[in-house]
Amino acid sequence: MGDREALLEELAVLCPFCGKRRPRRPVYVLPRVVGNVSKPGPCTCEEYREAMGAETLAILEARKTEARVAAGLVGRRGKATLAGFERDTPERKVTCEAVEQWAGQVLDEVQVDRPWLLLTGKYGTGKSHLAAAVLNEALERYWTRAYFVGWTAHLAALRSTFGPDSKITTNSLTSHLPAARLLVLDDLDKAKPSDWTKDQLYSVLDERYVLELPTVLTCNCTTEELVHWTGPALLDRMTEMCLVVRFAGPSYRGGHQW
């Protein structure tokens, strides 16, 4: 057992009510150098919540709401849950269970061979919902420094900093992403690819590759086509790091495929 694993075991505390291991809250100690360690947070069982008292529970719930906004989980994203994903076909059931299994291991800080999750398939099949649901589950466990980023909007925001009158710097939009505890990048293939867009994606994901940080990615294209948006070097890293979950079936929005 390595030093990090030994420390996590030492910090693990069981809930005195349900007996389960309490979710751990990340503690960041030079995350760009030595990675992350964590400490026990509140248990999510009803007995523990009652023991905390209404005032403490209200404070924690308010912090969760603030954390969702800071994470980019606004509107329907903030309501997305793993349990809320429709499993009305065998394919959707298998898809959701694969995401649940990956998320359960990652959020329990179990060492996994593939710390990245790539959700690929046609539009409207629930990729963004499940990606947001994973992030919501992390926030329910009091994780911090977790973000949902729509990649097309992020690129547009970066371009807006190029103007002479811009009061926002490129660094302010990107510096928190490479070492985030959990990062979701949604719709990697919606923006028109260029050398510049590939460089932006590489700058975020290369450091996450080095630190082996949990990352969720979504796209509509196939894994073979994704090279147009990533470039061959980054796609090679993704091949090593990603558990690929393919979505099929009709769009939830229209009930059919065009």
Buried (B, 14 or more C-beta within 10 A) or exposed (E): EEEBEEBBEEBBEEBEBBEEBBBBBBEBEEBEEEBBBBBBBBBBBEEBBEBBEEEEBEEBEEEEEEBBEEBBBEEEBBBBBBEEBEEEEEBBEEBBBBBBEBBEBBBEBEEBEBBBBBBBBBBBBBBBBBBBBBBBBBBBBBBBBBBBBBBBBBBEBBEEBEEEEEEEEBEEBBEEBBBBBBBBBBBBBBBEBEEEBBEBBBEBBBBBBEBBBBBBBBBBBEBEEBBEBBBEEBBEBBEEBBBBBBBEBBBBEEEEEE
